[in-house]
Amino acid sequence: MKILNLYSCFTGPASLFDITGRKVIDLRPGANDVRQLTPGVYFVRQGSDANRVAKIMITR
């Protein structure tokens, strides 16, 4: 199972975007199931603050 954990740096709801900028899922603090996503580069952004972005890699 693929799980993405959002920790203390993301204190509220966030969204996961693919490399093209398309929102793929909404995230919440703690464990998030991402097994439906294909491997690749994704970006986590909290709220509308473009300065709070984290790049992640999802692998097999």
N, CA, C, O and CB atoms as a CASP TS submission, in Angstrom:
PFRMAT TS
TARGET T0000
AUTHOR 0000-0000-0000
METHOD Language model
MODEL 1
PARENT N/A
ATOM      1  N   MET     1       0.834  -1.177   0.000  1.00  0.00           N
ATOM      2  CA  MET     1       0.000   0.000   0.000  1.00  0.00           C
ATOM      3  C   MET     1       0.882   1.246   0.000  1.00  0.00           C
ATOM      4  O   MET     1       1.862   1.315   0.743  1.00  0.00           O
ATOM      5  CB  MET     1      -0.951  -0.005   1.210  1.00  0.00           C
ATOM      6  N   LYS     2       0.543   2.214  -0.818  1.00  0.00           N
ATOM      7  CA  LYS     2       1.278   3.476  -0.861  1.00  0.00           C
ATOM      8  C   LYS     2       0.583   4.473   0.044  1.00  0.00           C
ATOM      9  O   LYS     2      -0.613   4.726  -0.099  1.00  0.00           O
ATOM     10  CB  LYS     2       1.382   4.024  -2.314  1.00  0.00           C
ATOM     11  N   ILE     3       1.334   5.036   0.973  1.00  0.00           N
ATOM     12  CA  ILE     3       0.817   6.010   1.919  1.00  0.00           C
ATOM     13  C   ILE     3       1.702   7.248   1.869  1.00  0.00           C
ATOM     14  O   ILE     3       2.928   7.140   1.898  1.00  0.00           O
ATOM     15  CB  ILE     3       0.756   5.421   3.359  1.00  0.00           C
ATOM     16  N   LEU     4       1.091   8.409   1.796  1.00  0.00           N
ATOM     17  CA  LEU     4       1.791   9.682   1.877  1.00  0.00           C
ATOM     18  C   LEU     4       1.402  10.306   3.210  1.00  0.00           C
ATOM     19  O   LEU     4       0.226  10.585   3.446  1.00  0.00           O
ATOM     20  CB  LEU     4       1.440  10.631   0.659  1.00  0.00           C
ATOM     21  N   ASN     5       2.381  10.526   4.083  1.00  0.00           N
ATOM     22  CA  ASN     5       2.130  11.118   5.394  1.00  0.00           C
ATOM     23  C   ASN     5       2.490  12.591   5.366  1.00  0.00           C
ATOM     24  O   ASN     5       3.613  12.953   5.017  1.00  0.00           O
ATOM     25  CB  ASN     5       2.928  10.387   6.493  1.00  0.00           C
ATOM     26  N   LEU     6       1.541  13.441   5.733  1.00  0.00           N
ATOM     27  CA  LEU     6       1.808  14.874   5.877  1.00  0.00           C
ATOM     28  C   LEU     6       2.046  15.140   7.352  1.00  0.00           C
ATOM     29  O   LEU     6       1.210  14.820   8.197  1.00  0.00           O
ATOM     30  CB  LEU     6       0.621  15.753   5.318  1.00  0.00           C
ATOM     31  N   TYR     7       3.195  15.728   7.653  1.00  0.00           N
ATOM     32  CA  TYR     7       3.580  15.974   9.035  1.00  0.00           C
ATOM     33  C   TYR     7       3.435  17.441   9.393  1.00  0.00           C
ATOM     34  O   TYR     7       2.699  18.174   8.734  1.00  0.00           O
ATOM     35  CB  TYR     7       5.008  15.517   9.277  1.00  0.00           C
ATOM     36  N   SER     8       4.118  17.863  10.413  1.00  0.00           N
ATOM     37  CA  SER     8       3.927  19.171  11.034  1.00  0.00           C
ATOM     38  C   SER     8       4.056  20.370  10.093  1.00  0.00           C
ATOM     39  O   SER     8       3.456  21.413  10.354  1.00  0.00           O
ATOM     40  CB  SER     8       4.900  19.323  12.128  1.00  0.00           C
ATOM     41  N   CYS     9       4.810  20.252   9.025  1.00  0.00           N
ATOM     42  CA  CYS     9       4.957  21.411   8.141  1.00  0.00           C
ATOM     43  C   CYS     9       3.658  21.707   7.387  1.00  0.00           C
ATOM     44  O   CYS     9       3.464  22.828   6.917  1.00  0.00           O
ATOM     45  CB  CYS     9       6.100  21.176   7.144  1.00  0.00           C
ATOM     46  N   PHE    10       2.770  20.722   7.266  1.00  0.00           N
ATOM     47  CA  PHE    10       1.467  20.923   6.646  1.00  0.00           C
ATOM     48  C   PHE    10       0.414  20.716   7.721  1.00  0.00           C
ATOM     49  O   PHE    10       0.076  19.581   8.057  1.00  0.00           O
ATOM     50  CB  PHE    10       1.244  19.952   5.432  1.00  0.00           C
ATOM     51  N   THR    11      -0.108  21.819   8.265  1.00  0.00           N
ATOM     52  CA  THR    11      -1.006  21.740   9.410  1.00  0.00           C
ATOM     53  C   THR    11      -2.480  21.697   9.017  1.00  0.00           C
ATOM     54  O   THR    11      -3.330  21.428   9.866  1.00  0.00           O
ATOM     55  CB  THR    11      -0.766  22.906  10.319  1.00  0.00           C
ATOM     56  N   GLY    12      -2.791  21.950   7.787  1.00  0.00           N
ATOM     57  CA  GLY    12      -4.187  21.950   7.360  1.00  0.00           C
ATOM     58  C   GLY    12      -4.343  21.180   6.070  1.00  0.00           C
ATOM     59  O   GLY    12      -3.425  20.485   5.636  1.00  0.00           O
ATOM     60  N   PRO    13      -5.507  21.302   5.456  1.00  0.00           N
ATOM     61  CA  PRO    13      -5.734  20.602   4.196  1.00  0.00           C
ATOM     62  C   PRO    13      -4.729  21.043   3.122  1.00  0.00           C
ATOM     63  O   PRO    13      -4.269  22.185   3.109  1.00  0.00           O
ATOM     64  CB  PRO    13      -7.169  20.846   3.708  1.00  0.00           C
ATOM     65  N   ALA    14      -4.413  20.130   2.248  1.00  0.00           N
ATOM     66  CA  ALA    14      -3.481  20.403   1.153  1.00  0.00           C
ATOM     67  C   ALA    14      -3.971  19.647  -0.076  1.00  0.00           C
ATOM     68  O   ALA    14      -4.876  18.817   0.009  1.00  0.00           O
ATOM     69  CB  ALA    14      -2.010  19.986   1.528  1.00  0.00           C
ATOM     70  N   SER    15      -3.363  19.945  -1.214  1.00  0.00           N
ATOM     71  CA  SER    15      -3.713  19.263  -2.461  1.00  0.00           C
ATOM     72  C   SER    15      -2.458  18.714  -3.108  1.00  0.00           C
ATOM     73  O   SER    15      -1.368  19.261  -2.939  1.00  0.00           O
ATOM     74  CB  SER    15      -4.447  20.217  -3.430  1.00  0.00           C
ATOM     75  N   LEU    16      -2.618  17.634  -3.848  1.00  0.00           N
ATOM     76  CA  LEU    16      -1.519  17.018  -4.578  1.00  0.00           C
ATOM     77  C   LEU    16      -1.730  17.278  -6.062  1.00  0.00           C
ATOM     78  O   LEU    16      -2.801  16.995  -6.600  1.00  0.00           O
ATOM     79  CB  LEU    16      -1.425  15.486  -4.281  1.00  0.00           C
ATOM     80  N   PHE    17      -0.708  17.820  -6.726  1.00  0.00           N
ATOM     81  CA  PHE    17      -0.761  18.169  -8.142  1.00  0.00           C
ATOM     82  C   PHE    17       0.236  17.329  -8.919  1.00  0.00           C
ATOM     83  O   PHE    17       1.303  16.990  -8.407  1.00  0.00           O
ATOM     84  CB  PHE    17      -0.479  19.669  -8.348  1.00  0.00           C
ATOM     85  N   ASP    18      -0.113  16.992 -10.162  1.00  0.00           N
ATOM     86  CA  ASP    18       0.839  16.272 -11.004  1.00  0.00           C
ATOM     87  C   ASP    18       1.786  17.270 -11.662  1.00  0.00           C
ATOM     88  O   ASP    18       1.684  18.475 -11.431  1.00  0.00           O
ATOM     89  CB  ASP    18       0.101  15.423 -12.078  1.00  0.00           C
ATOM     90  N   ILE    19       2.689  16.776 -12.466  1.00  0.00           N
ATOM     91  CA  ILE    19       3.731  17.606 -13.081  1.00  0.00           C
ATOM     92  C   ILE    19       3.158  18.666 -14.026  1.00  0.00           C
ATOM     93  O   ILE    19       3.810  19.676 -14.291  1.00  0.00           O
ATOM     94  CB  ILE    19       4.711  16.724 -13.841  1.00  0.00           C
ATOM     95  N   THR    20       1.939  18.440 -14.534  1.00  0.00           N
ATOM     96  CA  THR    20       1.312  19.414 -15.436  1.00  0.00           C
ATOM     97  C   THR    20       0.539  20.488 -14.684  1.00  0.00           C
ATOM     98  O   THR    20       0.028  21.424 -15.300  1.00  0.00           O
ATOM     99  CB  THR    20       0.382  18.705 -16.401  1.00  0.00           C
ATOM    100  N   GLY    21       0.443  20.368 -13.349  1.00  0.00           N
ATOM    101  CA  GLY    21      -0.279  21.343 -12.547  1.00  0.00           C
ATOM    102  C   GLY    21      -1.728  20.978 -12.293  1.00  0.00           C
ATOM    103  O   GLY    21      -2.469  21.774 -11.716  1.00  0.00           O
ATOM    104  N   ARG    22      -2.147  19.802 -12.704  1.00  0.00           N
ATOM    105  CA  ARG    22      -3.526  19.341 -12.499  1.00  0.00           C
ATOM    106  C   ARG    22      -3.658  18.759 -11.092  1.00  0.00           C
ATOM    107  O   ARG    22      -2.849  17.926 -10.683  1.00  0.00           O
ATOM    108  CB  ARG    22      -3.929  18.278 -13.575  1.00  0.00           C
ATOM    109  N   LYS    23      -4.681  19.200 -10.353  1.00  0.00           N
ATOM    110  CA  LYS    23      -4.912  18.660  -9.015  1.00  0.00           C
ATOM    111  C   LYS    23      -5.406  17.228  -9.140  1.00  0.00           C
ATOM    112  O   LYS    23      -6.365  16.960  -9.865  1.00  0.00           O
ATOM    113  CB  LYS    23      -5.933  19.529  -8.224  1.00  0.00           C
ATOM    114  N   VAL    24      -4.748  16.299  -8.431  1.00  0.00           N
ATOM    115  CA  VAL    24      -5.124  14.894  -8.530  1.00  0.00           C
ATOM    116  C   VAL    24      -5.871  14.395  -7.294  1.00  0.00           C
ATOM    117  O   VAL    24      -6.766  13.559  -7.420  1.00  0.00           O
ATOM    118  CB  VAL    24      -3.893  14.052  -8.752  1.00  0.00           C
ATOM    119  N   ILE    25      -5.526  14.887  -6.105  1.00  0.00           N
ATOM    120  CA  ILE    25      -6.290  14.526  -4.910  1.00  0.00           C
ATOM    121  C   ILE    25      -6.139  15.607  -3.843  1.00  0.00           C
ATOM    122  O   ILE    25      -5.176  16.374  -3.842  1.00  0.00           O
ATOM    123  CB  ILE    25      -5.828  13.155  -4.359  1.00  0.00           C
ATOM    124  N   ASP    26      -7.109  15.647  -2.942  1.00  0.00           N
ATOM    125  CA  ASP    26      -7.011  16.483  -1.747  1.00  0.00           C
ATOM    126  C   ASP    26      -6.374  15.649  -0.648  1.00  0.00           C
ATOM    127  O   ASP    26      -6.635  14.452  -0.526  1.00  0.00           O
ATOM    128  CB  ASP    26      -8.414  17.029  -1.305  1.00  0.00           C
ATOM    129  N   LEU    27      -5.537  16.299   0.149  1.00  0.00           N
ATOM    130  CA  LEU    27      -4.815  15.616   1.222  1.00  0.00           C
ATOM    131  C   LEU    27      -5.218  16.195   2.563  1.00  0.00           C
ATOM    132  O   LEU    27      -5.733  17.311   2.642  1.00  0.00           O
ATOM    133  CB  LEU    27      -3.291  15.730   1.023  1.00  0.00           C
ATOM    134  N   ARG    28      -4.982  15.437   3.610  1.00  0.00           N
ATOM    135  CA  ARG    28      -5.227  15.892   4.973  1.00  0.00           C
ATOM    136  C   ARG    28      -3.987  15.556   5.813  1.00  0.00           C
ATOM    137  O   ARG    28      -3.199  14.694   5.426  1.00  0.00           O
ATOM    138  CB  ARG    28      -6.527  15.227   5.575  1.00  0.00           C
ATOM    139  N   PRO    29      -3.808  16.223   6.948  1.00  0.00           N
ATOM    140  CA  PRO    29      -2.671  15.875   7.812  1.00  0.00           C
ATOM    141  C   PRO    29      -2.747  14.401   8.212  1.00  0.00           C
ATOM    142  O   PRO    29      -3.833  13.874   8.453  1.00  0.00           O
ATOM    143  CB  PRO    29      -2.644  16.778   9.080  1.00  0.00           C
ATOM    144  N   GLY    30      -1.593  13.743   8.279  1.00  0.00           N
ATOM    145  CA  GLY    30      -1.542  12.321   8.618  1.00  0.00           C
ATOM    146  C   GLY    30      -1.438  11.467   7.373  1.00  0.00           C
ATOM    147  O   GLY    30      -0.927  11.912   6.346  1.00  0.00           O
ATOM    148  N   ALA    31      -1.925  10.237   7.466  1.00  0.00           N
ATOM    149  CA  ALA    31      -1.794   9.256   6.385  1.00  0.00           C
ATOM    150  C   ALA    31      -2.801   9.511   5.262  1.00  0.00           C
ATOM    151  O   ALA    31      -3.981   9.749   5.519  1.00  0.00           O
ATOM    152  CB  ALA    31      -1.977   7.840   6.935  1.00  0.00           C
ATOM    153  N   ASN    32      -2.325   9.460   4.016  1.00  0.00           N
ATOM    154  CA  ASN    32      -3.152   9.613   2.820  1.00  0.00           C
ATOM    155  C   ASN    32      -2.841   8.464   1.867  1.00  0.00           C
ATOM    156  O   ASN    32      -1.676   8.201   1.567  1.00  0.00           O
ATOM    157  CB  ASN    32      -2.905  10.998   2.130  1.00  0.00           C
ATOM    158  N   ASP    33      -3.862   7.790   1.400  1.00  0.00           N
ATOM    159  CA  ASP    33      -3.707   6.662   0.480  1.00  0.00           C
ATOM    160  C   ASP    33      -3.477   7.190  -0.932  1.00  0.00           C
ATOM    161  O   ASP    33      -4.344   7.865  -1.488  1.00  0.00           O
ATOM    162  CB  ASP    33      -4.955   5.730   0.523  1.00  0.00           C
ATOM    163  N   VAL    34      -2.321   6.890  -1.518  1.00  0.00           N
ATOM    164  CA  VAL    34      -1.990   7.362  -2.868  1.00  0.00           C
ATOM    165  C   VAL    34      -1.723   6.193  -3.824  1.00  0.00           C
ATOM    166  O   VAL    34      -1.062   6.371  -4.848  1.00  0.00           O
ATOM    167  CB  VAL    34      -0.764   8.290  -2.818  1.00  0.00           C
ATOM    168  N   ARG    35      -2.231   5.005  -3.498  1.00  0.00           N
ATOM    169  CA  ARG    35      -1.933   3.834  -4.331  1.00  0.00           C
ATOM    170  C   ARG    35      -2.551   3.926  -5.723  1.00  0.00           C
ATOM    171  O   ARG    35      -2.107   3.220  -6.628  1.00  0.00           O
ATOM    172  CB  ARG    35      -2.425   2.577  -3.646  1.00  0.00           C
ATOM    173  N   GLN    36      -3.567   4.778  -5.928  1.00  0.00           N
ATOM    174  CA  GLN    36      -4.192   4.911  -7.239  1.00  0.00           C
ATOM    175  C   GLN    36      -3.370   5.777  -8.199  1.00  0.00           C
ATOM    176  O   GLN    36      -3.685   5.857  -9.386  1.00  0.00           O
ATOM    177  CB  GLN    36      -5.579   5.496  -7.086  1.00  0.00           C
ATOM    178  N   LEU    37      -2.317   6.424  -7.686  1.00  0.00           N
ATOM    179  CA  LEU    37      -1.502   7.305  -8.527  1.00  0.00           C
ATOM    180  C   LEU    37      -0.389   6.540  -9.222  1.00  0.00           C
ATOM    181  O   LEU    37       0.168   5.588  -8.675  1.00  0.00           O
ATOM    182  CB  LEU    37      -0.908   8.435  -7.694  1.00  0.00           C
ATOM    183  N   THR    38      -0.077   6.968 -10.429  1.00  0.00           N
ATOM    184  CA  THR    38       1.033   6.368 -11.159  1.00  0.00           C
ATOM    185  C   THR    38       2.349   6.936 -10.615  1.00  0.00           C
ATOM    186  O   THR    38       2.373   8.064 -10.123  1.00  0.00           O
ATOM    187  CB  THR    38       0.901   6.632 -12.696  1.00  0.00           C
ATOM    188  N   PRO    39       3.430   6.177 -10.696  1.00  0.00           N
ATOM    189  CA  PRO    39       4.723   6.690 -10.241  1.00  0.00           C
ATOM    190  C   PRO    39       5.106   7.957 -11.000  1.00  0.00           C
ATOM    191  O   PRO    39       4.826   8.087 -12.192  1.00  0.00           O
ATOM    192  CB  PRO    39       5.813   5.623 -10.413  1.00  0.00           C
ATOM    193  N   GLY    40       5.740   8.876 -10.308  1.00  0.00           N
ATOM    194  CA  GLY    40       6.182  10.111 -10.937  1.00  0.00           C
ATOM    195  C   GLY    40       6.412  11.212  -9.931  1.00  0.00           C
ATOM    196  O   GLY    40       6.427  10.978  -8.722  1.00  0.00           O
ATOM    197  N   VAL    41       6.591  12.428 -10.447  1.00  0.00           N
ATOM    198  CA  VAL    41       6.832  13.614  -9.633  1.00  0.00           C
ATOM    199  C   VAL    41       5.497  14.307  -9.376  1.00  0.00           C
ATOM    200  O   VAL    41       4.697  14.500 -10.291  1.00  0.00           O
ATOM    201  CB  VAL    41       7.842  14.582 -10.328  1.00  0.00           C
ATOM    202  N   TYR    42       5.272  14.676  -8.123  1.00  0.00           N
ATOM    203  CA  TYR    42       4.062  15.372  -7.717  1.00  0.00           C
ATOM    204  C   TYR    42       4.437  16.531  -6.805  1.00  0.00           C
ATOM    205  O   TYR    42       5.541  16.579  -6.261  1.00  0.00           O
ATOM    206  CB  TYR    42       3.076  14.408  -7.009  1.00  0.00           C
ATOM    207  N   PHE    43       3.511  17.457  -6.648  1.00  0.00           N
ATOM    208  CA  PHE    43       3.733  18.616  -5.788  1.00  0.00           C
ATOM    209  C   PHE    43       2.587  18.725  -4.789  1.00  0.00           C
ATOM    210  O   PHE    43       1.416  18.602  -5.146  1.00  0.00           O
ATOM    211  CB  PHE    43       3.857  19.919  -6.629  1.00  0.00           C
ATOM    212  N   VAL    44       2.952  18.959  -3.526  1.00  0.00           N
ATOM    213  CA  VAL    44       1.968  19.165  -2.472  1.00  0.00           C
ATOM    214  C   VAL    44       1.909  20.667  -2.214  1.00  0.00           C
ATOM    215  O   VAL    44       2.934  21.306  -1.977  1.00  0.00           O
ATOM    216  CB  VAL    44       2.332  18.359  -1.160  1.00  0.00           C
ATOM    217  N   ARG    45       0.697  21.224  -2.262  1.00  0.00           N
ATOM    218  CA  ARG    45       0.524  22.650  -1.958  1.00  0.00           C
ATOM    219  C   ARG    45      -0.555  22.789  -0.900  1.00  0.00           C
ATOM    220  O   ARG    45      -1.631  22.201  -1.011  1.00  0.00           O
ATOM    221  CB  ARG    45       0.155  23.469  -3.239  1.00  0.00           C
ATOM    222  N   GLN    46      -0.255  23.579   0.135  1.00  0.00           N
ATOM    223  CA  GLN    46      -1.225  23.807   1.200  1.00  0.00           C
ATOM    224  C   GLN    46      -2.014  25.065   0.902  1.00  0.00           C
ATOM    225  O   GLN    46      -1.437  26.134   0.706  1.00  0.00           O
ATOM    226  CB  GLN    46      -0.529  23.915   2.572  1.00  0.00           C
ATOM    227  N   GLY    47      -3.345  24.941   0.866  1.00  0.00           N
ATOM    228  CA  GLY    47      -4.227  26.083   0.635  1.00  0.00           C
ATOM    229  C   GLY    47      -3.899  26.806  -0.646  1.00  0.00           C
ATOM    230  O   GLY    47      -3.496  26.192  -1.634  1.00  0.00           O
ATOM    231  N   SER    48      -4.072  28.116  -0.630  1.00  0.00           N
ATOM    232  CA  SER    48      -3.799  28.912  -1.830  1.00  0.00           C
ATOM    233  C   SER    48      -2.430  29.564  -1.772  1.00  0.00           C
ATOM    234  O   SER    48      -2.094  30.372  -2.638  1.00  0.00           O
ATOM    235  CB  SER    48      -4.868  29.978  -2.011  1.00  0.00           C
ATOM    236  N   ASP    49      -1.634  29.227  -0.764  1.00  0.00           N
ATOM    237  CA  ASP    49      -0.307  29.816  -0.586  1.00  0.00           C
ATOM    238  C   ASP    49       0.700  29.118  -1.491  1.00  0.00           C
ATOM    239  O   ASP    49       1.154  28.016  -1.184  1.00  0.00           O
ATOM    240  CB  ASP    49       0.141  29.725   0.889  1.00  0.00           C
ATOM    241  N   ALA    50       1.043  29.744  -2.583  1.00  0.00           N
ATOM    242  CA  ALA    50       1.970  29.152  -3.556  1.00  0.00           C
ATOM    243  C   ALA    50       3.381  29.000  -2.980  1.00  0.00           C
ATOM    244  O   ALA    50       4.200  28.283  -3.555  1.00  0.00           O
ATOM    245  CB  ALA    50       2.020  30.009  -4.823  1.00  0.00           C
ATOM    246  N   ASN    51       3.677  29.659  -1.859  1.00  0.00           N
ATOM    247  CA  ASN    51       5.000  29.541  -1.238  1.00  0.00           C
ATOM    248  C   ASN    51       5.144  28.271  -0.415  1.00  0.00           C
ATOM    249  O   ASN    51       6.257  27.922  -0.022  1.00  0.00           O
ATOM    250  CB  ASN    51       5.271  30.742  -0.361  1.00  0.00           C
ATOM    251  N   ARG    52       4.050  27.571  -0.143  1.00  0.00           N
ATOM    252  CA  ARG    52       4.086  26.337   0.667  1.00  0.00           C
ATOM    253  C   ARG    52       3.930  25.146  -0.267  1.00  0.00           C
ATOM    254  O   ARG    52       2.867  24.527  -0.324  1.00  0.00           O
ATOM    255  CB  ARG    52       2.958  26.333   1.769  1.00  0.00           C
ATOM    256  N   VAL    53       4.991  24.831  -0.996  1.00  0.00           N
ATOM    257  CA  VAL    53       4.972  23.735  -1.963  1.00  0.00           C
ATOM    258  C   VAL    53       6.106  22.772  -1.644  1.00  0.00           C
ATOM    259  O   VAL    53       7.222  23.187  -1.332  1.00  0.00           O
ATOM    260  CB  VAL    53       5.096  24.268  -3.420  1.00  0.00           C
ATOM    261  N   ALA    54       5.803  21.475  -1.727  1.00  0.00           N
ATOM    262  CA  ALA    54       6.818  20.443  -1.532  1.00  0.00           C
ATOM    263  C   ALA    54       6.763  19.488  -2.717  1.00  0.00           C
ATOM    264  O   ALA    54       5.683  19.092  -3.153  1.00  0.00           O
ATOM    265  CB  ALA    54       6.601  19.678  -0.183  1.00  0.00           C
ATOM    266  N   LYS    55       7.924  19.124  -3.233  1.00  0.00           N
ATOM    267  CA  LYS    55       8.010  18.172  -4.347  1.00  0.00           C
ATOM    268  C   LYS    55       8.191  16.775  -3.757  1.00  0.00           C
ATOM    269  O   LYS    55       8.990  16.577  -2.842  1.00  0.00           O
ATOM    270  CB  LYS    55       9.195  18.535  -5.329  1.00  0.00           C
ATOM    271  N   ILE    56       7.447  15.817  -4.286  1.00  0.00           N
ATOM    272  CA  ILE    56       7.591  14.426  -3.841  1.00  0.00           C
ATOM    273  C   ILE    56       7.676  13.507  -5.053  1.00  0.00           C
ATOM    274  O   ILE    56       7.226  13.850  -6.146  1.00  0.00           O
ATOM    275  CB  ILE    56       6.405  14.009  -2.925  1.00  0.00           C
ATOM    276  N   MET    57       8.258  12.347  -4.838  1.00  0.00           N
ATOM    277  CA  MET    57       8.325  11.310  -5.859  1.00  0.00           C
ATOM    278  C   MET    57       7.510  10.120  -5.369  1.00  0.00           C
ATOM    279  O   MET    57       7.685   9.659  -4.241  1.00  0.00           O
ATOM    280  CB  MET    57       9.809  10.898  -6.166  1.00  0.00           C
ATOM    281  N   ILE    58       6.627   9.632  -6.216  1.00  0.00           N
ATOM    282  CA  ILE    58       5.891   8.408  -5.910  1.00  0.00           C
ATOM    283  C   ILE    58       6.472   7.310  -6.782  1.00  0.00           C
ATOM    284  O   ILE    58       6.514   7.431  -8.006  1.00  0.00           O
ATOM    285  CB  ILE    58       4.343   8.578  -6.150  1.00  0.00           C
ATOM    286  N   THR    59       6.915   6.245  -6.147  1.00  0.00           N
ATOM    287  CA  THR    59       7.507   5.117  -6.865  1.00  0.00           C
ATOM    288  C   THR    59       6.572   3.910  -6.764  1.00  0.00           C
ATOM    289  O   THR    59       5.526   3.975  -6.119  1.00  0.00           O
ATOM    290  CB  THR    59       8.920   4.773  -6.298  1.00  0.00           C
ATOM    291  N   ARG    60       6.952   2.847  -7.388  1.00  0.00           N
ATOM    292  CA  ARG    60       6.116   1.640  -7.388  1.00  0.00           C
ATOM    293  C   ARG    60       5.752   1.187  -6.043  1.00  0.00           C
ATOM    294  O   ARG    60       5.052   0.185  -5.898  1.00  0.00           O
ATOM    295  CB  ARG    60       6.783   0.544  -8.080  1.00  0.00           C
TER
END
